[in-house]
Amino acid sequence: MADELTGNSGKTAISRSKISAPMRYILGINPPLKKVFHQGPGREDNPDREKLKSIAYGKPIEYDPEHGPDDKSVLRQENCDQAVSIYVLNVLPPKARRRAILDIYHTLKSGGVAYIAVRSERDISQSCDNWEKHEDGYAVSRGKSRNFQKGYTRESLREELRKEFVLVEVFDEGGFILAVVTGKANRR
């Protein structure tokens, strides 16, 4: 079932008419976006995707197995200054989520910064009455398919990311939690 839930994660991408709250928050920090890895950018008309393309120095490197591009050769090249991952980790079961975190880790240059936004535990708890508990989150039925959802607290996101990154700042913005991470941990 975990593979089915991972395979359906792309079906959680919603259509929106303006940039997401996490992207607005990131832009408010005003980072100098150089070579950016955009993990899970979603649909081609996603305003977050369009905004990053318009403001980053150079074309962002995108990877999204559901909505494209899905060329894995862009991953783990240690050639990006920043990474942006919005609402990706919370739709992946633990093993797939771990791979996604490692993709960010190995795609960043030394000293690179990642902005990782996930749904908050409060946000998830408002919806999960009919959801089936699965691993560390929920299996959610949507029509004929099922996907995975996990809500985070500041502490749970920090703990998960500290396995790879030394500096982890986490901001709880109500509906979403944003981690700003840098400094690769010494891995054995």
Backbone bond lengths (Angstrom), bond angles and torsions (degrees), N, CA, C in turn:
res aa  C-N    CA-C-N  psi(-1)  N-CA   C-N-CA  omega(-1)  CA-C   N-CA-C  phi
1 M - - - 1.454 - - 1.523 111.67 -
2 A 1.335 119.16 -31.83 1.464 120.78 -179.54 1.528 111.12 -60.82
3 D 1.365 117.71 -39.14 1.458 120.06 178.30 1.515 111.19 -64.50
4 E 1.338 117.03 -40.06 1.457 120.91 177.15 1.524 109.94 -61.73
5 L 1.312 116.87 -44.65 1.462 120.65 -179.10 1.523 111.17 -66.05
6 T 1.333 117.23 -39.37 1.460 121.02 177.16 1.516 109.82 -64.96
7 G 1.316 117.23 -44.94 1.463 121.55 -179.89 1.509 113.71 -62.75
8 N 1.308 116.85 -26.11 1.459 120.70 -179.71 1.522 113.04 -93.78
9 S 1.328 118.08 2.97 1.462 120.08 -176.61 1.522 111.91 -60.83
10 G 1.320 117.89 -34.39 1.466 120.92 179.78 1.511 113.40 -66.28
11 K 1.320 116.47 -20.62 1.462 119.79 179.45 1.524 112.46 -74.84
12 T 1.335 116.10 -5.66 1.463 119.49 177.95 1.524 111.61 -85.67
13 A 1.338 117.81 -9.56 1.467 121.20 -179.36 1.523 109.27 -63.74
14 I 1.321 115.32 123.30 1.458 119.20 -178.94 1.522 110.17 -99.08
15 S 1.313 115.61 158.23 1.461 120.61 173.81 1.525 107.13 -89.71
16 R 1.314 115.94 135.65 1.457 119.61 176.43 1.515 108.86 -137.55
17 S 1.320 115.02 158.72 1.460 119.90 -178.20 1.523 112.59 -98.74
18 K 1.336 118.03 -14.11 1.467 120.51 177.73 1.519 109.03 -137.59
19 I 1.312 116.47 167.71 1.461 119.28 -176.46 1.530 110.15 -63.53
20 S 1.317 114.70 152.56 1.465 121.72 -176.79 1.528 110.85 -70.31
21 A 1.324 115.13 160.27 1.472 120.47 177.15 1.524 111.59 -58.90
22 P 1.355 120.05 -43.84 1.464 118.00 177.27 1.526 113.12 -61.41
23 M 1.323 118.09 -38.93 1.468 120.09 179.63 1.529 109.94 -66.60
24 R 1.325 117.69 -39.63 1.474 119.88 176.21 1.528 110.26 -60.01
25 Y 1.335 116.54 -41.13 1.461 121.42 179.47 1.536 110.23 -63.46
26 I 1.317 116.53 -46.65 1.471 121.06 179.54 1.527 109.73 -60.02
27 L 1.319 117.30 -46.24 1.463 120.47 -179.73 1.526 111.10 -64.14
28 G 1.343 117.18 -30.07 1.465 121.38 176.39 1.522 112.04 -66.50
29 I 1.334 116.98 -29.01 1.465 121.38 175.36 1.526 109.11 -69.52
30 N 1.321 115.71 -25.62 1.458 124.17 177.80 1.533 113.22 61.82
31 P 1.337 116.74 52.65 1.468 117.87 178.47 1.525 110.64 -73.78
32 P 1.328 117.96 147.69 1.463 119.82 174.98 1.527 109.06 -75.79
33 L 1.307 116.86 95.43 1.455 121.00 -174.66 1.522 110.12 -76.37
34 K 1.312 115.49 109.28 1.462 121.53 -179.14 1.517 108.07 -99.22
35 K 1.309 117.52 -111.83 1.463 120.70 178.53 1.526 107.09 -87.21
36 V 1.333 116.61 109.03 1.461 123.13 -170.93 1.527 110.85 -107.61
37 F 1.334 115.40 133.49 1.462 122.06 169.30 1.525 106.23 -96.56
38 H 1.328 117.13 118.84 1.468 121.96 179.12 1.527 107.61 -105.97
39 Q 1.324 115.26 104.12 1.461 121.56 -178.55 1.524 109.68 -86.17
40 G 1.335 116.68 125.53 1.459 121.31 177.17 1.511 113.54 62.38
41 P 1.344 118.38 53.90 1.463 119.57 -176.44 1.525 114.84 -68.73
42 G 1.320 117.91 -12.48 1.467 120.17 176.27 1.512 113.23 82.38
43 R 1.306 114.07 -156.22 1.469 121.07 -176.50 1.522 111.33 -60.51
44 E 1.313 115.67 153.57 1.472 120.98 -177.78 1.527 112.29 -58.82
45 D 1.335 116.95 -32.80 1.470 119.59 -178.77 1.532 113.27 -91.72
46 N 1.327 117.37 14.86 1.455 121.72 178.83 1.531 109.06 -63.95
47 P 1.335 118.46 121.87 1.469 120.40 -179.42 1.525 113.60 -58.67
48 D 1.339 118.63 -31.05 1.468 120.55 176.28 1.531 109.82 -61.83
49 R 1.307 115.37 -44.34 1.467 122.19 -179.02 1.536 109.60 -62.59
50 E 1.317 115.03 -46.65 1.466 120.05 -179.36 1.528 111.17 -64.06
51 K 1.323 117.60 -41.03 1.462 121.42 -179.22 1.524 111.24 -64.07
52 L 1.331 117.14 -46.83 1.475 119.55 178.80 1.524 110.99 -59.95
53 K 1.330 116.78 -41.07 1.459 119.65 178.83 1.521 111.32 -62.14
54 S 1.328 117.11 -33.09 1.465 120.13 -176.01 1.527 113.70 -82.88
55 I 1.331 118.84 -22.66 1.471 119.15 -175.00 1.524 114.71 -112.88
56 A 1.317 118.71 -18.13 1.468 120.21 -179.07 1.521 109.51 -74.20
57 Y 1.328 115.84 146.80 1.462 120.87 174.06 1.511 106.64 -76.19
58 G 1.309 116.22 105.13 1.458 120.26 -175.42 1.521 109.69 91.19
59 K 1.301 114.90 161.05 1.465 121.07 -178.46 1.530 110.20 -71.88
60 P 1.356 117.35 129.90 1.473 118.87 176.99 1.527 111.40 -61.54
61 I 1.313 114.83 148.48 1.456 121.32 173.19 1.516 106.09 -87.56
62 E 1.310 116.99 118.87 1.462 121.26 -175.37 1.518 110.30 -111.35
63 Y 1.337 114.35 146.08 1.454 120.41 172.46 1.525 108.49 -143.62
64 D 1.325 115.64 121.10 1.461 122.06 177.95 1.525 107.47 -151.75
65 P 1.344 117.96 105.04 1.453 120.07 -175.79 1.527 113.99 -64.13
66 E 1.316 118.49 -21.30 1.462 121.16 -179.29 1.530 112.03 -91.40
67 H 1.323 117.19 -44.55 1.469 121.09 -172.58 1.520 113.28 -108.52
68 G 1.326 117.53 -2.39 1.448 122.25 177.78 1.519 111.99 78.44
69 P 1.284 115.89 158.95 1.456 125.87 -8.34 1.520 111.52 -71.31
70 D 1.330 114.81 152.28 1.469 119.46 -176.14 1.530 111.66 -120.21
71 D 1.316 116.68 27.20 1.457 122.28 178.92 1.527 109.16 -79.03
72 K 1.328 116.56 104.30 1.467 121.51 -177.37 1.522 113.20 -66.43
73 S 1.317 118.05 -13.15 1.466 119.98 -178.94 1.531 111.69 -65.54
74 V 1.343 118.19 -17.75 1.464 120.46 178.83 1.527 111.47 -77.40
75 L 1.342 116.34 -15.19 1.455 120.72 -176.49 1.520 111.77 -81.51
76 R 1.311 114.08 152.71 1.462 122.74 169.35 1.528 113.73 58.39
77 Q 1.314 116.91 36.76 1.459 121.89 179.45 1.527 112.88 -98.60
78 E 1.329 117.34 -5.06 1.468 122.98 -177.98 1.524 111.27 48.85
79 N 1.351 115.77 48.70 1.452 120.28 -176.21 1.533 114.27 -128.36
80 C 1.322 117.76 11.39 1.466 119.97 -177.90 1.526 111.23 -112.91
81 D 1.326 115.10 145.38 1.461 121.52 177.98 1.522 111.62 -82.91
82 Q 1.325 116.15 -34.85 1.463 121.81 179.03 1.523 109.97 -135.80
83 A 1.330 113.69 158.63 1.463 121.12 171.95 1.524 107.10 -132.46
84 V 1.318 115.80 142.51 1.455 121.99 176.15 1.522 107.21 -126.30
85 S 1.328 115.42 125.60 1.461 121.79 -179.96 1.529 106.78 -136.57
86 I 1.317 116.45 108.16 1.463 120.73 -176.28 1.520 109.84 -116.76
87 Y 1.331 115.18 120.02 1.465 123.32 179.23 1.525 112.66 55.42
88 V 1.335 116.92 40.01 1.455 122.08 175.99 1.521 110.21 -101.80
89 L 1.329 117.07 -54.79 1.467 120.39 -174.44 1.521 112.45 -59.39
90 N 1.330 117.54 -34.07 1.468 119.40 -175.90 1.534 113.53 -74.39
91 V 1.341 118.63 -7.18 1.468 120.01 177.58 1.529 111.92 -107.81
92 L 1.334 116.17 11.05 1.458 120.29 -178.70 1.524 110.88 -117.15
93 P 1.342 117.12 132.40 1.462 120.42 172.58 1.533 109.85 -62.12
94 P 1.323 118.45 165.82 1.466 121.74 -171.53 1.529 116.90 -49.73
95 K 1.332 119.95 -48.46 1.471 120.48 -176.89 1.528 111.61 -65.36
96 A 1.314 117.36 -44.77 1.466 120.86 178.92 1.526 110.53 -67.61
97 R 1.312 116.56 -36.06 1.472 121.62 178.41 1.530 109.96 -64.20
98 R 1.308 116.36 -41.33 1.462 120.88 178.68 1.525 110.27 -61.91
99 R 1.338 116.90 -42.69 1.478 120.45 177.06 1.528 110.45 -61.81
100 A 1.330 116.89 -40.81 1.473 120.60 -179.71 1.525 111.04 -64.74
101 I 1.335 117.39 -39.97 1.471 120.61 177.26 1.525 109.85 -64.72
102 L 1.324 116.78 -42.47 1.462 120.05 177.97 1.523 112.02 -65.31
103 D 1.348 117.26 -33.70 1.463 120.11 175.08 1.529 110.18 -60.81
104 I 1.329 116.91 -43.64 1.468 120.33 177.17 1.529 109.34 -62.53
105 Y 1.310 115.59 -50.83 1.463 121.86 -177.85 1.524 111.58 -53.72
106 H 1.324 116.51 -49.34 1.462 121.13 -174.85 1.526 113.66 -84.13
107 T 1.316 118.50 -5.47 1.456 121.35 176.89 1.528 110.36 -93.95
108 L 1.342 116.67 -21.71 1.461 120.51 178.88 1.525 111.92 -80.13
109 K 1.330 114.91 143.54 1.456 120.72 169.17 1.520 107.93 -69.44
110 S 1.308 117.07 163.54 1.454 121.05 171.50 1.529 107.81 -59.41
111 G 1.316 117.31 130.16 1.463 121.57 -177.29 1.518 113.42 86.33
112 G 1.328 117.63 -0.42 1.461 120.78 178.70 1.521 111.44 -68.72
113 V 1.329 115.45 162.10 1.464 122.10 -177.40 1.526 109.16 -123.25
114 A 1.332 116.15 135.52 1.468 120.91 176.58 1.525 109.37 -115.96
115 Y 1.319 115.45 140.82 1.459 123.90 174.94 1.520 106.14 -113.37
116 I 1.324 116.18 112.33 1.462 121.40 -172.91 1.522 108.73 -122.99
117 A 1.331 116.22 115.24 1.465 121.32 179.95 1.526 109.89 -110.99
118 V 1.325 115.28 138.55 1.466 122.43 178.60 1.528 108.65 -135.57
119 R 1.314 115.73 164.51 1.465 119.91 175.03 1.520 109.55 -73.30
120 S 1.304 115.27 144.30 1.465 119.41 -180.00 1.526 110.70 -80.35
121 E 1.316 114.86 156.74 1.466 120.69 176.20 1.537 110.17 -59.42
122 R 1.333 116.91 -38.32 1.478 120.43 177.61 1.526 110.91 -61.01
123 D 1.323 116.21 -43.65 1.460 121.09 -179.46 1.529 110.68 -62.77
124 I 1.316 116.79 -45.19 1.466 122.29 179.69 1.527 110.65 -64.96
125 S 1.324 117.34 -42.20 1.470 120.38 -174.97 1.524 112.25 -63.05
126 Q 1.310 117.97 -20.59 1.467 121.13 177.38 1.521 112.18 -73.93
127 S 1.327 116.92 -16.84 1.462 121.33 -174.93 1.515 114.73 -114.24
128 C 1.322 119.08 -14.08 1.465 121.29 -163.18 1.526 115.98 -88.06
129 D 1.317 119.93 11.74 1.458 120.98 -177.42 1.531 113.36 -55.53
130 N 1.321 118.02 -39.81 1.465 121.57 -177.36 1.523 112.97 -103.61
131 W 1.313 117.51 12.61 1.453 121.08 -177.97 1.519 110.07 -89.68
132 E 1.320 115.51 150.50 1.465 122.19 -179.50 1.529 109.86 -93.25
133 K 1.315 117.13 126.35 1.465 121.46 177.92 1.524 108.88 -59.68
134 H 1.320 117.07 132.04 1.467 121.48 179.77 1.527 108.82 -147.98
135 E 1.324 116.53 122.00 1.459 123.36 -177.27 1.528 108.94 48.84
136 D 1.335 119.02 -122.35 1.470 120.01 -178.49 1.529 112.87 -100.81
137 G 1.335 115.77 20.85 1.463 120.75 179.53 1.514 110.34 -151.43
138 Y 1.331 115.19 -138.00 1.466 120.80 -176.18 1.520 111.03 -137.35
139 A 1.332 115.75 145.52 1.460 122.28 168.18 1.523 105.81 -92.91
140 V 1.318 115.58 127.26 1.458 121.41 -174.26 1.524 109.21 -117.63
141 S 1.333 116.71 123.97 1.457 120.67 176.81 1.520 109.23 -85.64
142 R 1.325 114.80 129.71 1.470 121.95 177.18 1.523 106.62 -134.79
143 G 1.320 114.95 99.02 1.459 118.70 -175.92 1.511 109.89 63.80
144 K 1.337 116.77 -126.62 1.460 121.28 -178.57 1.528 112.80 -88.70
145 S 1.307 117.57 -5.38 1.462 118.94 -178.86 1.524 111.19 -114.49
146 R 1.315 114.31 167.28 1.464 121.15 177.72 1.520 107.62 -130.29
147 N 1.312 115.85 144.96 1.450 119.46 174.75 1.520 109.27 -135.58
148 F 1.315 115.46 179.46 1.455 122.17 -175.70 1.521 109.57 -110.90
149 Q 1.317 116.77 145.08 1.462 122.60 174.21 1.522 108.64 -140.27
150 K 1.313 115.34 139.09 1.461 121.50 175.58 1.517 107.58 -136.58
151 G 1.315 116.12 135.89 1.458 121.10 173.30 1.512 109.38 -101.88
152 Y 1.316 116.04 145.78 1.463 121.83 -177.25 1.524 111.52 -115.80
153 T 1.324 114.55 153.09 1.454 122.23 163.17 1.533 105.56 -103.17
154 R 1.314 116.33 168.13 1.476 119.38 175.92 1.524 110.01 -56.09
155 E 1.333 114.98 -44.35 1.459 119.68 -175.74 1.530 112.18 -67.36
156 S 1.337 117.10 -41.26 1.469 118.56 -177.84 1.526 111.44 -67.96
157 L 1.329 117.68 -36.38 1.469 119.65 177.28 1.531 110.02 -69.40
158 R 1.316 116.38 -43.91 1.470 119.89 178.39 1.524 110.50 -58.00
159 E 1.331 117.05 -46.41 1.465 121.31 -178.74 1.530 111.20 -61.15
160 E 1.317 116.66 -42.86 1.466 120.20 -178.60 1.533 111.53 -65.51
161 L 1.322 116.94 -39.08 1.458 120.68 -176.82 1.524 113.40 -81.34
162 R 1.335 117.63 -23.35 1.465 121.33 -179.32 1.529 112.04 -67.01
163 K 1.317 117.40 -14.04 1.465 119.81 176.61 1.527 110.90 -65.77
164 E 1.335 116.82 -26.96 1.463 121.61 -177.20 1.526 113.67 -115.46
165 F 1.316 117.14 -32.55 1.458 120.94 -171.75 1.525 111.32 -115.05
166 V 1.324 116.13 142.83 1.458 121.60 -177.97 1.523 111.15 -80.26
167 L 1.314 117.20 -50.39 1.456 121.47 -176.99 1.524 109.79 -101.05
168 V 1.306 115.88 115.49 1.461 120.99 -178.39 1.527 108.02 -129.99
169 E 1.319 116.50 109.95 1.460 121.68 173.21 1.515 107.15 -103.07
170 V 1.326 116.77 132.81 1.456 120.04 -176.48 1.524 109.31 -125.60
171 F 1.326 115.34 132.80 1.454 122.68 -179.61 1.523 109.13 -118.38
172 D 1.317 117.07 128.85 1.464 122.07 177.86 1.517 107.32 -99.28
173 E 1.310 115.70 111.11 1.459 120.81 -177.45 1.527 112.18 -107.34
174 G 1.306 117.45 23.38 1.464 121.40 177.38 1.509 111.88 91.82
175 G 1.325 118.01 -85.86 1.461 122.07 -178.81 1.515 113.08 -77.80
176 F 1.323 116.22 -20.03 1.464 119.36 178.64 1.516 109.98 -139.00
177 I 1.330 114.09 158.91 1.458 122.78 175.75 1.535 105.41 -117.86
178 L 1.324 116.99 132.48 1.462 120.70 -179.98 1.513 109.54 -118.88
179 A 1.327 115.84 128.83 1.461 121.81 174.00 1.521 108.17 -108.91
180 V 1.315 115.23 135.39 1.459 122.39 172.17 1.518 104.71 -113.17
181 V 1.319 116.47 114.94 1.461 120.66 -172.98 1.522 111.24 -123.34
182 T 1.316 114.76 148.43 1.454 121.97 176.00 1.518 108.40 -155.95
183 G 1.299 115.83 168.81 1.473 119.94 176.69 1.510 111.68 75.21
184 K 1.288 115.27 105.02 1.459 119.67 179.52 1.515 110.04 -73.26
185 A 1.316 116.07 131.61 1.464 121.06 177.54 1.527 109.31 -70.15
186 N 1.312 116.03 153.57 1.461 119.23 175.36 1.514 108.02 -75.98
187 R 1.316 114.95 109.25 1.465 120.48 -177.49 1.506 109.44 -93.96
188 R 1.318 115.09 143.15 1.469 120.67 177.65 1.499 110.64 -83.12
